[in-house]
Amino acid sequence: MVEKYDTRTVLKDYIDNNGIKMTFIAERTGITKDRLSRIFQKERRLTADEFLAITEVLKVDVNELMGREEAK
């Protein structure tokens, strides 16, 4: 069985655990703080483009973030 990941929760945990401010993410991704707030409160979906923009700003590997090892 494949374990399902909630990308919003994983991202929010990473952001919180690393002391990253929503303002930092908003300024560098172009996603408003209000939209980020609604995403992380699960009031709206996180699009693939938003997810990739956030992970790029955080300089974190998507596979590593999601707890998956890259296929060799």
N, CA, C and O atoms as a GROMACS GRO file, in nm:
protein
  288
    1MET      N    1   0.084  -0.118   0.000
    1MET     CA    2   0.000   0.000   0.000
    1MET      C    3   0.089   0.125   0.000
    1MET      O    4   0.187   0.131   0.074
    2VAL      N    5   0.055   0.221  -0.082
    2VAL     CA    6   0.129   0.346  -0.090
    2VAL      C    7   0.076   0.441   0.016
    2VAL      O    8  -0.044   0.464   0.026
    3GLU      N    9   0.168   0.496   0.095
    3GLU     CA   10   0.129   0.591   0.199
    3GLU      C   11   0.100   0.726   0.134
    3GLU      O   12   0.177   0.772   0.049
    4LYS      N   13  -0.010   0.788   0.173
    4LYS     CA   14  -0.045   0.919   0.119
    4LYS      C   15   0.018   1.027   0.205
    4LYS      O   16   0.020   1.019   0.327
    5TYR      N   17   0.069   1.128   0.138
    5TYR     CA   18   0.131   1.243   0.204
    5TYR      C   19   0.043   1.364   0.182
    5TYR      O   20  -0.008   1.386   0.073
    6ASP      N   21   0.026   1.444   0.286
    6ASP     CA   22  -0.041   1.573   0.271
    6ASP      C   23   0.069   1.675   0.252
    6ASP      O   24   0.136   1.714   0.348
    7THR      N   25   0.088   1.720   0.129
    7THR     CA   26   0.198   1.810   0.099
    7THR      C   27   0.190   1.940   0.178
    7THR      O   28   0.293   1.998   0.214
    8ARG      N   29   0.069   1.986   0.205
    8ARG     CA   30   0.056   2.110   0.283
    8ARG      C   31   0.111   2.092   0.424
    8ARG      O   32   0.181   2.179   0.475
    9THR      N   33   0.080   1.979   0.486
    9THR     CA   34   0.128   1.953   0.621
    9THR      C   35   0.280   1.936   0.623
    9THR      O   36   0.348   1.988   0.711
   10VAL      N   37   0.332   1.863   0.525
   10VAL     CA   38   0.476   1.842   0.518
   10VAL      C   39   0.549   1.975   0.499
   10VAL      O   40   0.648   2.002   0.566
   11LEU      N   41   0.500   2.058   0.407
   11LEU     CA   42   0.560   2.190   0.386
   11LEU      C   43   0.552   2.277   0.510
   11LEU      O   44   0.651   2.339   0.550
   12LYS      N   45   0.434   2.281   0.571
   12LYS     CA   46   0.415   2.366   0.691
   12LYS      C   47   0.507   2.321   0.803
   12LYS      O   48   0.565   2.405   0.871
   13ASP      N   49   0.520   2.192   0.824
   13ASP     CA   50   0.610   2.140   0.927
   13ASP      C   51   0.754   2.182   0.899
   13ASP      O   52   0.826   2.224   0.989
   14TYR      N   53   0.796   2.170   0.774
   14TYR     CA   54   0.932   2.208   0.736
   14TYR      C   55   0.954   2.357   0.762
   14TYR      O   56   1.056   2.397   0.820
   15ILE      N   57   0.858   2.439   0.721
   15ILE     CA   58   0.867   2.585   0.738
   15ILE      C   59   0.875   2.619   0.887
   15ILE      O   60   0.961   2.697   0.929
   16ASP      N   61   0.787   2.562   0.966
   16ASP     CA   62   0.785   2.589   1.110
   16ASP      C   63   0.912   2.540   1.179
   16ASP      O   64   0.970   2.611   1.262
   17ASN      N   65   0.955   2.420   1.146
   17ASN     CA   66   1.074   2.361   1.211
   17ASN      C   67   1.202   2.436   1.177
   17ASN      O   68   1.300   2.427   1.251
   18ASN      N   69   1.202   2.509   1.066
   18ASN     CA   70   1.321   2.582   1.024
   18ASN      C   71   1.309   2.733   1.046
   18ASN      O   72   1.395   2.810   1.002
   19GLY      N   73   1.203   2.774   1.115
   19GLY     CA   74   1.186   2.916   1.150
   19GLY      C   75   1.172   3.009   1.031
   19GLY      O   76   1.212   3.125   1.037
   20ILE      N   77   1.114   2.958   0.924
   20ILE     CA   78   1.097   3.038   0.802
   20ILE      C   79   0.966   3.115   0.811
   20ILE      O   80   0.863   3.060   0.851
   21LYS      N   81   0.970   3.242   0.775
   21LYS     CA   82   0.853   3.328   0.782
   21LYS      C   83   0.773   3.324   0.652
   21LYS      O   84   0.830   3.312   0.544
   22MET      N   85   0.641   3.334   0.664
   22MET     CA   86   0.554   3.335   0.547
   22MET      C   87   0.587   3.455   0.457
   22MET      O   88   0.574   3.447   0.335
   23THR      N   89   0.628   3.566   0.517
   23THR     CA   90   0.665   3.684   0.439
   23THR      C   91   0.780   3.651   0.344
   23THR      O   92   0.779   3.693   0.228
   24PHE      N   93   0.878   3.577   0.393
   24PHE     CA   94   0.993   3.536   0.312
   24PHE      C   95   0.945   3.457   0.191
   24PHE      O   96   0.988   3.483   0.079
   25ILE      N   97   0.857   3.360   0.215
   25ILE     CA   98   0.807   3.276   0.106
   25ILE      C   99   0.722   3.358   0.010
   25ILE      O  100   0.735   3.345  -0.112
   26ALA      N  101   0.635   3.442   0.064
   26ALA     CA  102   0.546   3.523  -0.019
   26ALA      C  103   0.625   3.615  -0.112
   26ALA      O  104   0.596   3.625  -0.231
   27GLU      N  105   0.725   3.682  -0.057
   27GLU     CA  106   0.804   3.776  -0.136
   27GLU      C  107   0.879   3.706  -0.249
   27GLU      O  108   0.896   3.764  -0.356
   28ARG      N  109   0.925   3.585  -0.226
   28ARG     CA  110   1.009   3.517  -0.324
   28ARG      C  111   0.930   3.431  -0.423
   28ARG      O  112   0.981   3.397  -0.530
   29THR      N  113   0.806   3.396  -0.388
   29THR     CA  114   0.725   3.313  -0.479
   29THR      C  115   0.620   3.394  -0.553
   29THR      O  116   0.572   3.352  -0.659
   30GLY      N  117   0.582   3.509  -0.498
   30GLY     CA  118   0.473   3.586  -0.557
   30GLY      C  119   0.337   3.537  -0.511
   30GLY      O  120   0.234   3.587  -0.557
   31ILE      N  121   0.335   3.440  -0.420
   31ILE     CA  122   0.210   3.392  -0.362
   31ILE      C  123   0.181   3.481  -0.241
   31ILE      O  124   0.267   3.499  -0.155
   32THR      N  125   0.061   3.538  -0.236
   32THR     CA  126   0.032   3.630  -0.126
   32THR      C  127   0.031   3.558   0.009
   32THR      O  128   0.008   3.437   0.017
   33LYS      N  129   0.057   3.635   0.115
   33LYS     CA  130   0.054   3.577   0.250
   33LYS      C  131  -0.085   3.523   0.281
   33LYS      O  132  -0.098   3.420   0.347
   34ASP      N  133  -0.188   3.592   0.233
   34ASP     CA  134  -0.325   3.546   0.256
   34ASP      C  135  -0.348   3.410   0.189
   34ASP      O  136  -0.407   3.320   0.249
   35ARG      N  137  -0.300   3.396   0.067
   35ARG     CA  138  -0.316   3.269  -0.005
   35ARG      C  139  -0.237   3.158   0.065
   35ARG      O  140  -0.287   3.047   0.081
   36LEU      N  141  -0.113   3.188   0.106
   36LEU     CA  142  -0.033   3.090   0.180
   36LEU      C  143  -0.105   3.046   0.307
   36LEU      O  144  -0.110   2.927   0.339
   37SER      N  145  -0.161   3.142   0.377
   37SER     CA  146  -0.234   3.111   0.500
   37SER      C  147  -0.350   3.016   0.471
   37SER      O  148  -0.370   2.919   0.543
   38ARG      N  149  -0.426   3.045   0.367
   38ARG     CA  150  -0.540   2.960   0.332
   38ARG      C  151  -0.496   2.820   0.288
   38ARG      O  152  -0.563   2.721   0.314
   39ILE      N  153  -0.382   2.815   0.220
   39ILE     CA  154  -0.328   2.684   0.179
   39ILE      C  155  -0.295   2.602   0.303
   39ILE      O  156  -0.337   2.487   0.314
   40PHE      N  157  -0.219   2.660   0.396
   40PHE     CA  158  -0.171   2.585   0.511
   40PHE      C  159  -0.279   2.559   0.616
   40PHE      O  160  -0.263   2.472   0.702
   41GLN      N  161  -0.389   2.635   0.609
   41GLN     CA  162  -0.504   2.607   0.696
   41GLN      C  163  -0.601   2.510   0.627
   41GLN      O  164  -0.709   2.481   0.678
   42LYS      N  165  -0.559   2.462   0.509
   42LYS     CA  166  -0.636   2.366   0.430
   42LYS      C  167  -0.771   2.419   0.386
   42LYS      O  168  -0.868   2.345   0.374
   43GLU      N  169  -0.774   2.552   0.361
   43GLU     CA  170  -0.895   2.615   0.311
   43GLU      C  171  -0.894   2.623   0.159
   43GLU      O  172  -0.996   2.652   0.096
   44ARG      N  173  -0.778   2.597   0.100
   44ARG     CA  174  -0.768   2.591  -0.046
   44ARG      C  175  -0.660   2.492  -0.084
   44ARG      O  176  -0.571   2.461  -0.004
   45ARG      N  177  -0.668   2.444  -0.205
   45ARG     CA  178  -0.571   2.346  -0.253
   45ARG      C  179  -0.437   2.412  -0.283
   45ARG      O  180  -0.429   2.531  -0.314
   46LEU      N  181  -0.334   2.332  -0.273
   46LEU     CA  182  -0.199   2.373  -0.313
   46LEU      C  183  -0.177   2.321  -0.454
   46LEU      O  184  -0.180   2.200  -0.477
   47THR      N  185  -0.154   2.412  -0.549
   47THR     CA  186  -0.132   2.369  -0.686
   47THR      C  187   0.011   2.316  -0.702
   47THR      O  188   0.098   2.343  -0.619
   48ALA      N  189   0.032   2.241  -0.806
   48ALA     CA  190   0.166   2.189  -0.835
   48ALA      C  191   0.264   2.304  -0.856
   48ALA      O  192   0.378   2.298  -0.809
   49ASP      N  193   0.222   2.408  -0.926
   49ASP     CA  194   0.309   2.524  -0.949
   49ASP      C  195   0.346   2.592  -0.818
   49ASP      O  196   0.462   2.631  -0.798
   50GLU      N  197   0.249   2.607  -0.728
   50GLU     CA  198   0.277   2.668  -0.598
   50GLU      C  199   0.372   2.581  -0.517
   50GLU      O  200   0.466   2.632  -0.455
   51PHE      N  201   0.348   2.452  -0.518
   51PHE     CA  202   0.434   2.358  -0.446
   51PHE      C  203   0.578   2.368  -0.495
   51PHE      O  204   0.671   2.378  -0.414
   52LEU      N  205   0.596   2.366  -0.625
   52LEU     CA  206   0.730   2.374  -0.682
   52LEU      C  207   0.796   2.509  -0.654
   52LEU      O  208   0.916   2.514  -0.627
   53ALA      N  209   0.719   2.617  -0.660
   53ALA     CA  210   0.773   2.749  -0.630
   53ALA      C  211   0.821   2.756  -0.485
   53ALA      O  212   0.928   2.811  -0.457
   54ILE      N  213   0.742   2.702  -0.394
   54ILE     CA  214   0.778   2.704  -0.252
   54ILE      C  215   0.902   2.618  -0.226
   54ILE      O  216   0.992   2.661  -0.155
   55THR      N  217   0.906   2.498  -0.283
   55THR     CA  218   1.022   2.412  -0.258
   55THR      C  219   1.149   2.472  -0.321
   55THR      O  220   1.259   2.454  -0.268
   56GLU      N  221   1.133   2.543  -0.431
   56GLU     CA  222   1.249   2.609  -0.493
   56GLU      C  223   1.302   2.719  -0.402
   56GLU      O  224   1.424   2.732  -0.384
   57VAL      N  225   1.213   2.798  -0.345
   57VAL     CA  226   1.254   2.904  -0.253
   57VAL      C  227   1.320   2.846  -0.129
   57VAL      O  228   1.418   2.901  -0.078
   58LEU      N  229   1.266   2.734  -0.081
   58LEU     CA  230   1.322   2.670   0.038
   58LEU      C  231   1.452   2.595   0.008
   58LEU      O  232   1.523   2.554   0.099
   59LYS      N  233   1.481   2.578  -0.122
   59LYS     CA  234   1.600   2.504  -0.165
   59LYS      C  235   1.604   2.363  -0.104
   59LYS      O  236   1.706   2.317  -0.054
   60VAL      N  237   1.488   2.298  -0.112
   60VAL     CA  238   1.475   2.164  -0.058
   60VAL      C  239   1.436   2.068  -0.170
   60VAL      O  240   1.352   2.101  -0.254
   61ASP      N  241   1.496   1.952  -0.172
   61ASP     CA  242   1.464   1.850  -0.270
   61ASP      C  243   1.325   1.793  -0.240
   61ASP      O  244   1.296   1.755  -0.127
   62VAL      N  245   1.241   1.787  -0.342
   62VAL     CA  246   1.103   1.741  -0.324
   62VAL      C  247   1.099   1.598  -0.268
   62VAL      O  248   1.021   1.570  -0.177
   63ASN      N  249   1.182   1.509  -0.321
   63ASN     CA  250   1.182   1.370  -0.273
   63ASN      C  251   1.225   1.363  -0.127
   63ASN      O  252   1.167   1.288  -0.048
   64GLU      N  253   1.326   1.440  -0.092
   64GLU     CA  254   1.373   1.442   0.046
   64GLU      C  255   1.266   1.499   0.139
   64GLU      O  256   1.241   1.446   0.247
   65LEU      N  257   1.202   1.607   0.095
   65LEU     CA  258   1.098   1.670   0.174
   65LEU      C  259   0.983   1.573   0.203
   65LEU      O  260   0.929   1.568   0.313
   66MET      N  261   0.948   1.496   0.101
   66MET     CA  262   0.835   1.405   0.114
   66MET      C  263   0.874   1.271   0.176
   66MET      O  264   0.792   1.180   0.186
   67GLY      N  265   1.003   1.259   0.216
   67GLY     CA  266   1.047   1.138   0.284
   67GLY      C  267   1.066   1.020   0.191
   67GLY      O  268   1.056   0.904   0.233
   68ARG      N  269   1.093   1.049   0.067
   68ARG     CA  270   1.113   0.945  -0.032
   68ARG      C  271   1.256   0.950  -0.083
   68ARG      O  272   1.315   1.057  -0.096
   69GLU      N  273   1.309   0.835  -0.111
   69GLU     CA  274   1.442   0.829  -0.171
   69GLU      C  275   1.426   0.828  -0.321
   69GLU      O  276   1.334   0.766  -0.375
   70GLU      N  277   1.516   0.897  -0.388
   70GLU     CA  278   1.512   0.898  -0.534
   70GLU      C  279   1.546   0.760  -0.588
   70GLU      O  280   1.632   0.690  -0.534
   71ALA      N  281   1.479   0.725  -0.694
   71ALA     CA  282   1.509   0.598  -0.761
   71ALA      C  283   1.648   0.605  -0.822
   71ALA      O  284   1.686   0.707  -0.879
   72LYS      N  285   1.721   0.499  -0.809
   72LYS     CA  286   1.860   0.498  -0.861
   72LYS      C  287   1.864   0.432  -0.996
   72LYS      O  288   1.971   0.422  -1.056
   0.00000   0.00000   0.00000
